[in-house]
Amino acid sequence: MAQHISVVVWSKEGCSYCNEVKEYLSEQNIAYKTVDVTNHDEYRDILDVKYGVRHVPVVEIGKNNVYEGITEVGLEHLKAALESVHV
């Protein structure tokens, strides 16, 4: 059985890629929290410091206190990261 993972989706209003990520996670019954960067440039500053990007979506996946940030756009990157944490 897969261990519990923590998923955080950094997104903004009106972002079709962000919605695609959240819909996929919901379809897979993967619980997630959302950080909405709409009107919050300081949140984008956090992404810049952590991952060197200011765009969304960024998905953070954590397991056993080890976190990975998926900054590439496209579900294939998210799927690959989720498969690696379920192993």
N, C-alpha and C positions, 0 to 999 in steps of 0.2 A: 504494500500500500504506500502511496506517495506521502511524503511528509508535508506538513502544512507549509504553504508558501505565502508570502506577503506580496501583494501587487499594488503599485501606485501608478495611476495614469495622470501625467501632467498634460493638460489640454486647455483649449479655449473655446469660447462660444463660436459657432459657425464653422468649425474646422471639420471638414468631411473625413479626413484621415483619422482624426481623434474619435469621431463617432464610429468609424469602421472598427477601430481597436476595441472600443467599449462594447459594441455589439458582438464582436467575436468572443470576447471574454465572457459575456453573459450567456451566449450560446453554449460555451464550454463549461458553464456552471462554475466559473472561477470568480470568486469574490475579489473586488478591487476597491480602492479608495481613489478619489479624484482630487487633484490639485488644479484648480481653475486659475490660469494665469491671465485671464481677461482682465484688463485694467490693473494689472499688478506687475509692473516691470521689475519690481524687486524679486519676484519669483523667477523671472527669466534670468536675473543676475545669479540666482542660486544654481540654475541649470548651467550657466556659463562657467561657474567655478567648478561644479562637479564633473561636467562632461564636455565642456568647451563648445556648447551649442546654446542657442537662444530660441530655437524653434520647438514646436510641439507637433505631434505627440512625442513624448518621451515616456517609456514604460520602465519602471524600476521593479525588479523581481528579487525578492529576498528569501533566503532559506538558510537556517543555521547561522544567522547574523552575517551572512555574506550576501552582498547585494550587487546586482548587475544592472546597468542602465542600457536600455535598447534605444538608440537615438536614430537609427535608420528607419526611413519611412517604408512601409510595406509589411503586410502580415507575415510574409515568409520569415522575416527576422524575428518577429515575436514568437511564431510557432517554433522555430529552432531553439530559441532561448527557453521556452517552456518545456520542450522535450528534454533539454539538458538538465533541468532541475528536477524532473520527474524520474530520472534514472537512479 
